[in-house]
C-alpha cells in the first residue's frame, strides 16, 4: 500500500505581477490619505492623469479581477507626485 504524503498546512505564497503590486500600492496610498475614489481621481487629474472614477476602480481592482491593469512610467510619476511618495 502506497503511503500518502502529508499536505503542507502552510499557506502558499501569492505571486503578483509588478502591475498588480502598483494597483495594490495605489489603493493603499489612497486609503492612507483617507481620500475617496472621487477625490483621488480629481487629484490625479490635477497632476495630468485624466481617469474617471470607473477607470480608477478598475485599475485598483485589477489584482483581483480578470483584466489586470497595465501601468506605464508616466503614470507612476503622476502617482508619486499626487501621493507625495518616491517613485521607487
VEXDREN-2710 file (C-alpha; in Angstrom, 1 decimal):
% VEXDREN-2710
k/r/px/py/pz
1/UNK/0.0/0.0/0.0
2/UNK/1.4/3.4/-1.0
3/UNK/2.0/6.0/1.6
4/UNK/0.3/9.3/1.2
5/UNK/2.4/12.4/1.5
6/UNK/1.3/14.8/4.2
7/UNK/0.0/18.0/2.7
8/UNK/1.6/21.2/3.9
9/UNK/-0.6/23.3/6.1
10/UNK/1.4/26.4/5.3
11/UNK/-0.3/28.9/3.0
12/UNK/1.0/29.2/-0.5
13/UNK/2.9/32.4/-1.4
14/UNK/0.8/34.8/-3.6
15/UNK/2.7/35.7/-6.7
16/UNK/1.8/39.2/-8.0
17/UNK/2.9/40.9/-11.2
18/UNK/4.6/44.3/-11.0
19/UNK/1.3/45.9/-12.3
20/UNK/-0.7/44.2/-9.6
21/UNK/1.7/45.5/-7.0
22/UNK/1.3/49.0/-8.3
23/UNK/-2.5/48.6/-8.2
24/UNK/-2.3/47.5/-4.6
25/UNK/0.1/50.3/-3.6
26/UNK/-2.2/52.8/-5.3
27/UNK/-5.1/51.8/-3.3
28/UNK/-3.1/51.6/-0.1
29/UNK/-1.8/55.2/-0.7
30/UNK/-5.4/56.4/-1.2
31/UNK/-6.6/54.7/2.0
32/UNK/-3.7/56.2/3.9
33/UNK/-4.7/59.7/2.8
34/UNK/-8.4/58.9/3.6
35/UNK/-9.4/60.2/0.2
36/UNK/-12.5/58.9/-1.6
37/UNK/-12.0/57.5/-5.1
38/UNK/-13.5/60.6/-6.5
39/UNK/-11.1/62.9/-4.5
40/UNK/-8.2/60.7/-5.8
41/UNK/-9.4/61.0/-9.4
42/UNK/-9.6/64.8/-9.1
43/UNK/-6.1/65.0/-7.6
44/UNK/-4.7/62.7/-10.3
45/UNK/-6.3/65.0/-12.9
46/UNK/-4.5/68.0/-11.4
47/UNK/-1.3/66.1/-11.9
48/UNK/-2.1/65.2/-15.5
49/UNK/-3.8/61.8/-15.4
50/UNK/-7.3/62.0/-16.9
51/UNK/-9.1/59.0/-15.4
52/UNK/-12.7/58.6/-14.5
53/UNK/-13.7/57.1/-11.2
54/UNK/-14.7/53.9/-13.0
55/UNK/-11.2/53.7/-14.6
56/UNK/-9.6/54.2/-11.2
57/UNK/-11.8/51.5/-9.7
58/UNK/-10.9/49.1/-12.5
59/UNK/-7.2/49.8/-12.0
60/UNK/-7.1/49.2/-8.3
61/UNK/-9.4/46.2/-8.5
62/UNK/-7.2/44.6/-11.2
63/UNK/-5.2/42.3/-8.8
64/UNK/-8.5/40.5/-8.0
65/UNK/-10.1/40.7/-11.4
66/UNK/-9.7/39.0/-14.8
67/UNK/-8.3/42.1/-16.6
68/UNK/-5.1/43.3/-14.9
69/UNK/-4.3/46.9/-15.4
70/UNK/-1.0/47.9/-17.0
71/UNK/0.8/51.0/-15.8
72/UNK/3.5/53.0/-17.6
73/UNK/6.3/55.1/-16.2
74/UNK/4.3/58.4/-16.8
75/UNK/1.5/57.1/-14.6
76/UNK/3.9/56.0/-11.9
77/UNK/5.3/59.6/-11.8
78/UNK/1.8/61.0/-11.5
79/UNK/1.0/58.6/-8.7
80/UNK/4.2/59.5/-6.9
81/UNK/3.6/63.3/-7.3
82/UNK/-0.1/63.0/-6.2
83/UNK/0.6/61.0/-3.1
84/UNK/3.9/62.6/-2.2
85/UNK/5.7/59.3/-2.4
86/UNK/9.0/58.3/-4.0
87/UNK/8.7/56.5/-7.4
88/UNK/10.8/53.6/-6.1
END
